[in-house]
Amino acid sequence: MRKLFDVQLKAMGVAERDAYLIDPGLIQPSSSGSEIRIIHPLLIWDYNKQKFKDECISLGWIDPCLKDHNSSNCLLNAFAIQNHLEKYQIHSYAYDLAALVRQGNMKREEAIMKLKVNISDSSIKEVQSKLNL
């Protein structure tokens, strides 16, 4: 992911890319087993989530009204966030949200609220049940 984002940032002409990339010292080798991964391509593109969501709705997308406050389309999201937090001790959206705050697309307080994880979240329990965990 670091290499992918670095290439994208370079193509966009961003000279100081390290601020947008995860520290290579934090990257740990993966186990050979299956893992849930979160890839966030909007990390490097300027976007307003609400405007993006409104546009999708205008095109016919139906909001599934998920229980997780960070999701718009996937029940696995809260579970994957918890998994990432336990493994790396950092919220998987921390970089995304920091970029949105820096770009003026989100208030700092709103970003901080999105970083709060409720490990008893009903969506996490629902996924664990469906995965027999």
C-alpha positions in Angstrom: 0.0 0.0 0.0 2.8 2.4 0.8 4.4 1.9 -2.6 1.0 2.3 -4.3 0.2 5.6 -2.6 3.7 6.8 -3.1 3.4 6.3 -6.8 0.0 8.0 -6.9 1.3 11.0 -4.9 4.4 11.3 -7.1 2.2 11.2 -10.3 0.1 14.0 -8.7 3.3 16.1 -8.2 3.4 15.9 -4.4 7.0 16.5 -3.4 6.6 16.0 0.3 5.0 12.5 0.3 6.2 11.1 3.6 3.5 12.9 5.6 0.9 11.0 3.7 2.5 7.5 3.9 2.6 5.1 6.8 6.0 4.9 8.5 7.9 1.9 7.1 9.0 1.0 10.6 5.4 0.3 11.5 4.8 -2.2 8.7 5.0 -5.7 9.9 5.2 -8.8 7.7 1.9 -10.6 7.3 1.2 -14.1 8.4 0.5 -16.7 5.8 -3.1 -16.9 6.9 -6.0 -14.9 5.5 -6.3 -11.4 6.9 -8.8 -8.7 6.5 -7.2 -5.6 5.0 -8.5 -2.1 4.5 -7.4 -0.2 1.5 -8.4 3.4 1.4 -7.7 4.9 -2.0 -9.4 8.2 -1.1 -6.5 8.9 1.3 -4.6 10.8 -1.3 -7.5 12.4 -3.2 -9.3 15.5 -2.1 -12.9 14.6 -1.4 -15.8 15.5 0.8 -17.5 12.4 2.1 -21.0 13.9 2.4 -20.9 15.4 -1.1 -19.6 12.1 -2.5 -22.4 10.2 -0.7 -25.0 12.6 -1.9 -23.8 12.2 -5.4 -24.0 8.4 -5.2 -27.5 8.6 -3.8 -28.5 10.9 -6.7 -27.3 8.2 -9.0 -29.5 5.6 -7.4 -27.3 4.1 -4.6 -29.3 3.2 -1.5 -27.6 3.9 1.8 -27.6 0.5 3.8 -27.8 2.4 7.1 -25.1 0.3 8.7 -24.5 0.5 12.5 -20.8 1.4 12.3 -20.2 5.2 12.1 -17.2 4.7 9.7 -19.0 2.5 7.2 -21.1 3.3 4.2 -21.2 0.0 2.5 -19.6 -2.9 4.4 -20.4 -4.8 7.5 -16.8 -6.0 7.8 -15.6 -2.4 8.3 -15.9 -2.1 12.1 -14.5 -5.6 12.5 -11.5 -4.8 10.2 -10.9 -1.5 12.0 -10.8 -3.4 15.4 -8.4 -6.0 13.8 -6.1 -3.3 12.5 -6.1 -1.4 15.8 -5.2 -4.5 17.7 -2.4 -5.4 15.3 -0.9 -1.9 14.6 -2.1 0.2 17.6 -3.4 2.8 15.1 -6.8 3.3 13.7 -6.9 2.4 10.0 -8.6 5.7 9.1 -6.2 7.9 11.1 -4.3 9.0 8.0 -7.4 9.5 5.9 -9.1 11.6 8.6 -5.9 13.7 9.2 -5.8 14.5 5.5 -9.5 15.5 5.4 -8.9 17.8 8.4 -5.8 19.3 6.8 -7.7 19.9 3.5 -10.6 21.6 5.4 -13.1 18.9 4.5 -13.8 17.8 8.0 -13.6 19.4 11.5 -10.9 18.0 13.8 -13.5 17.2 16.4 -15.5 15.2 13.9 -12.4 13.2 12.9 -11.6 12.5 16.6 -15.1 11.1 17.1 -14.7 8.8 14.1 -11.5 7.4 15.6 -13.3 6.3 18.7 -13.9 2.5 18.4 -16.6 0.8 20.5 -15.3 -2.8 20.6 -18.7 -3.9 21.8 -20.3 -2.4 18.6 -23.1 -4.6 17.5 -21.8 -4.8 13.9 -18.5 -6.3 15.2 -20.4 -8.9 17.1 -22.6 -9.6 14.1 -19.5 -10.2 11.9 -17.8 -12.3 14.5 -21.0 -14.5 14.7 -21.2 -14.8 10.9 -17.5 -15.8 10.8 -17.9 -18.2 13.7 -15.3 -16.4 15.8 
